[in-house]
Amino acid sequence: MKLKLIVFFISLIVSVCFIHTKSFAQLHLLKDNKTCLYGYTDDESNWIVERQYDLAEEFYGIYAVVTKNEKSGLIKTTGEIIVSIEYSSIKSDNRNFYILKKGAAYFVFDSSLEKNNNQ
């Protein structure tokens, strides 16, 4: 069963050929040296997403993986949490799909569906 699930996810990721579009917001990942927490600033160094994460990644399009208390989630450039911060890991295919791991279970987040629901 696990092998079928892994093969399914790999096939899903390999078969998807979406074109990545960049976000209009240009946010920069920044670590606050006083608190050792990460957040995101704009070009003028204003905090757009307050420093609150133990770890964070650069935005890819409008999404970034963030981590708090060893749990990960996804946020938008507005700071809105799109995928709750409860997963042990999140991996991206650098297009539209994110593989979420929670315990022994795996889930797929399709960001193209989330974008379509918000239009």
C-alpha positions in Angstrom: 0.0 0.0 0.0 2.8 2.4 0.9 4.6 1.7 -2.3 1.5 2.4 -4.3 1.0 5.7 -2.5 4.6 6.7 -3.1 4.4 5.7 -6.8 1.2 7.7 -7.1 2.7 10.9 -5.6 5.8 10.6 -7.8 3.7 10.0 -10.9 1.5 13.0 -9.9 4.5 15.3 -9.5 6.3 14.1 -12.7 3.1 14.4 -14.8 2.4 18.0 -13.8 3.8 20.6 -16.1 2.5 24.0 -14.9 4.3 27.2 -15.6 5.5 29.0 -12.5 4.3 32.6 -12.2 6.0 35.0 -9.9 4.1 37.0 -7.3 3.9 40.7 -7.7 4.9 41.2 -4.1 8.7 41.2 -3.6 9.3 40.0 -0.1 12.6 39.2 1.5 13.2 36.6 4.1 15.0 38.1 7.1 16.1 36.8 10.4 15.8 39.1 13.4 19.1 38.8 15.3 17.6 39.8 18.6 14.8 37.2 18.6 16.4 34.7 16.2 13.0 34.5 14.4 12.3 34.8 10.7 9.8 37.0 8.9 9.5 38.8 5.6 10.2 42.5 4.7 9.4 44.6 1.7 12.0 46.5 -0.4 11.9 49.3 2.2 12.6 46.9 5.1 9.1 47.2 6.5 8.0 43.9 8.2 5.1 42.6 6.0 5.0 39.2 7.8 6.2 39.7 11.3 9.2 37.8 12.6 7.6 34.8 14.3 8.9 31.6 12.7 11.8 29.4 13.8 12.6 28.6 10.2 11.3 29.9 6.9 12.0 29.6 3.2 11.9 32.1 0.4 8.6 32.6 -1.3 8.1 30.6 -4.4 5.3 32.5 -6.2 2.9 33.5 -3.5 3.7 30.7 -1.0 6.4 30.0 1.5 7.0 27.1 3.9 7.4 28.3 7.5 8.1 26.4 10.7 7.2 27.0 14.3 7.9 24.5 17.2 9.1 21.9 14.7 5.8 22.0 12.7 5.5 23.4 9.2 2.8 25.1 7.2 2.3 27.4 4.2 1.7 31.1 4.2 0.9 33.6 1.4 2.7 36.8 0.8 0.1 38.6 3.0 1.1 36.4 6.0 -2.2 34.5 5.8 -1.8 30.8 6.8 -3.0 28.7 3.9 -1.9 25.3 5.2 -2.0 25.1 9.0 1.3 24.8 10.9 0.9 21.2 12.0 3.0 19.1 9.5 6.3 17.4 10.2 7.5 18.3 6.7 6.5 20.0 3.5 8.2 19.5 0.2 7.4 21.3 -3.1 7.8 20.3 -6.7 8.5 24.0 -7.4 5.3 24.3 -9.3 1.9 23.9 -7.8 2.0 20.8 -5.6 3.2 20.5 -2.0 3.6 17.2 -0.3 2.7 17.4 3.3 3.7 14.8 5.9 2.0 14.4 9.2 3.0 11.3 11.2 3.0 8.4 8.7 0.4 10.0 6.4 1.1 12.1 3.3 -1.2 14.7 1.8 -1.1 16.8 -1.4 -1.8 20.5 -1.5 -2.6 21.8 -5.0 -1.9 25.5 -5.0 -3.6 26.0 -8.3 -6.9 24.9 -6.8 -6.5 27.4 -3.9 -5.8 30.2 -6.3 -8.9 29.4 -8.4 -11.1 29.3 -5.2 -10.0 32.8 -4.3 -10.6 34.5 -7.6 
